[in-house]
Amino acid sequence: MTATRIEAYLRRLGVEQPAWPTVDVLRELHLRHLRAVPFENLSLHLGEEIVLEEKRLLDKVTVARRGGFCYELNGAFGALLTALGYDVTLLAARVYGDGGRLGIPYDHLALRVRTVDGGDWLADVGFGAHCHLPLALGDRGEQPDAGGTFRIVEAGPDAAGVRGGYDTVEAADLDVSRDGVPVYRLEVRPRVLGDFAVGAWWHSTSPASHFTRSLVCSRVTEDGGRITLSGRRYTVTAPDGTRDERELGADEEVLAVYRDRFGIELDTVPVVRGPGQRG
């Protein structure tokens, strides 16, 4: 992580080089990231390979000025935070799906961040509609946020093997919920970026992955709302949750929204490709 790359990343976020890796700086970086770098899966449908290597992830954010999904966004953000002096640990999570079933191992990548002024924080800029600010990892009460009311609790003894089909719950696992609904089960064991290659491969190729079956490009807006482009459907969600949806027409209109609203320059409109059609 060179000084030039750090500068380019911070410029993308619209912030100056911070003096100290504090909680307040982490909060600002987290929110700025959600506003500036879209959550998107366009690479899967443009025939672009997902490579979980730090340089590739940083180049995608700073040079190509693209976004990505969890492994890419939190992987790159974690590298930036580390370079700025934060103590960062990569954590694996399994996402709750229909019927309360847990997803695959390495389903999601999140970050544990320790600041110089104390405390561990859960940072996650790669989950789409989620917390706008980092969550206090040791707080077991409700944590109000612009994205909802969040809570982190020790996972119950309900045997993940029954509900998820992979393994049993570890004593130190944590359940993260939003507005009373479980979002994902977080492991506290430290991981490295390469551990998530299997999850990225599954989400990039499996017919069971929602990423291979749909297009998404989404980011938080300055007023705390959200804009999302799913194929040709453009949705503006206000801070109070009201939504305005419209179907875009010509390819030029779609490309203009990618460019003007998400900062992504594309030559062609992405279309959903089925699994096995990545090239």
Residue, then its C-alpha position, 0 to 999 in steps of 0.5 A: m500500500t504505497a503513499t500514492r495509492i493511499e492518496a488516490y483512495l482518500r481522494r476517491l472518498g473525498v477526505e484528507q489524510p487523517a492524523w490519527p486512526t481514531v473512532d471519529v475518523l473511522r466513522e467518517l471513512h466508513l460513511r464516505h466509503l458507502r457514499a462514494v464506492p458502490f456495492e455492485n456485482l457488474s464484474l460477474h456479468l461483464g466477464e471480469e474475473i474476481v481476484l482477491e489480491e490486495k493490489r487488484l482490489l485497490d486498483k479496481v477502487t482507485v484506478a478503475r473507479r469501480g465498486g464491488f461486492c463484500y470481498e472486494l469492498n471490505g478487502a480494499f477498505g481493510a487494506l486502507l485502514t491498515a495503512l492508516g494505522y488501524d489494527v484490522t482483522l478480517l472476519a468471516a460470516r454466514v448470511y441468514g437467508d430464507g427460513g433462517r438458514l445460514g449460507i455457505p462458509y465464507d459467505h461474507l467478509a467483514l472487518r474488526v477494527r481497533t482504534v487508538d482511542g479504544g474499543d473494537w468496531l465492526a466495519d462493513v462497507g460491503f453488504g449493501a443496505h446495512c449500517h452507515l457507521p461502524l458498530a461497537l463490537g462489544d456492545r450487546g444493546e441496541q445500536p441506532d444507526a441511519g441504516g436501522t437499529f442494529r444489535i450484536v449478540e452471542a449466537g445461540p445454541d441452535a446448531a448451525g448444522v441443522r439450519g445451515g447444513y455445514d457445521t455447528v455453532e462456535a461458542a464465540d460466534l456473534d449474530v448481527s441483526r438489523d431491526g430485529v431480523p438476523v442478518y449474519r452470523l459472524e465468526v471472531r477467528p481471524r482470517v486472511l484474504g485468500d480464505f475467502a476465495v472459495g466464497a467469491w468463486w461460489h458467489s461468482t459461479s453458482p446458480a444458487s447465488h443471487f449474484t449470478r441471477s441479478l444485477v445490482c449497483s447501489r450506494v448511500t446518498e448524501d441525505g442518508g437515502r440510497i440509490t440502486l440500479s438493478g438492470r434497468r430499474y432505477t430506485v431512489t429510496a428516501p431516508d424515511g424508506t419511501r421509494d421511487e422506481r422507474e424503468l430506464g429506456a435506451d442504453e444511453e440512459v442506463l449508461a448515463v445513470y451508471r456514470d452520473r449517479f455511480g461514477i462508473e464509466l461503461d462502454t456497454v450495458p451489463v446484462v445478466r449472464g447465467p453461470g458458466q458464461r463468464g467469458 
